[in-house]
Amino acid sequence: QVHLMESGGGLVQAGGSLKLSCAISQFTSEILNWDWGWYRQTPGKQRELVANTASGGKTYYSDSVKGRFTIATDSVKTMVYLEMDSLKPEDTGVYYCNMLHWPLSWGQGTQVTVSS
């Protein structure tokens, strides 16, 4: 069974930074050759894709986080990261990582709370 384990969330003031980590178990680093995404879910809303990797080393971001968030992968540790800077209260939510096109079982997510 593949496990996705997100971590790194917490409570931070607006303008602060957090770095989220996603550990991928039961797979070799080759799984990072596929596209990976970070998603955010807030109460009453569907899970929203905020950042993803794509072939050729490309990255994409939603308009709401562009210029503030950075997605990266680590093939040595088989990890996916999300560096979040200049956080805003509207960034509050539970963050999940997953493959973009063939989602695996979802992890438990990590809560990010940004206070104003």
Residue pairs with C-beta under 8 A, 6 or more apart in sequence:
1 26
1 105
2 24
2 25
2 26
2 27
2 104
2 105
3 23
3 24
3 25
3 26
3 107
4 22
4 23
4 24
4 96
4 97
4 98
4 104
4 105
4 106
4 107
5 22
5 23
5 25
5 107
5 108
6 20
6 21
6 22
6 95
6 96
6 97
6 107
6 108
6 109
6 110
7 20
7 21
7 22
7 23
7 110
8 18
8 19
8 20
8 21
8 110
9 18
9 20
9 94
9 95
9 110
9 111
9 112
9 113
10 18
10 111
10 112
10 113
11 113
11 115
12 18
12 87
12 112
12 113
12 114
12 115
13 114
13 115
14 87
14 88
14 89
14 114
14 115
14 116
15 86
15 87
16 87
16 114
17 83
17 84
17 85
17 86
17 87
18 84
18 87
18 112
19 81
19 82
19 83
19 84
20 38
20 81
20 82
20 83
20 84
20 95
20 97
20 110
20 112
21 79
21 80
21 81
22 36
22 38
22 79
22 80
22 81
22 82
22 97
22 107
23 77
23 78
23 79
24 31
24 32
24 78
24 79
24 80
25 78
27 78
28 78
29 75
29 76
29 78
31 78
31 99
32 53
32 73
32 75
32 78
32 80
34 99
34 100
34 101
34 102
35 52
35 53
35 54
35 55
35 99
35 100
35 101
36 52
36 53
36 71
36 73
36 80
36 97
36 98
36 99
36 100
37 49
37 50
37 51
37 52
37 53
37 71
37 97
37 98
37 99
37 100
38 49
38 50
38 51
38 52
38 69
38 71
38 80
38 82
38 95
38 96
38 97
39 47
39 48
39 49
39 50
39 95
39 96
39 97
39 98
40 47
40 48
40 50
40 91
40 93
40 94
40 95
40 96
40 112
41 47
41 48
41 93
41 94
41 95
41 96
41 109
42 48
42 92
42 93
42 94
47 96
48 62
49 62
49 100
50 61
50 62
50 64
50 65
50 69
50 82
50 95
51 59
51 60
51 61
51 62
51 65
51 69
51 70
51 71
51 82
52 59
52 60
52 71
52 100
53 59
53 71
53 73
53 80
53 100
54 60
54 100
59 70
59 71
61 67
61 69
61 71
64 90
65 84
65 91
68 84
68 85
68 86
68 87
69 82
69 83
69 84
69 85
70 82
70 83
70 85
71 80
71 81
71 82
71 83
72 80
72 81
72 83
73 79
73 80
73 81
74 80
74 81
80 97
82 95
82 97
84 91
84 112
87 112
87 114
88 114
89 114
89 115
89 116
90 114
91 112
91 114
92 112
92 113
92 114
93 111
93 112
94 109
94 110
94 111
94 112
95 109
95 110
95 111
95 112
96 106
96 107
96 109
97 107
98 104
98 106
98 107
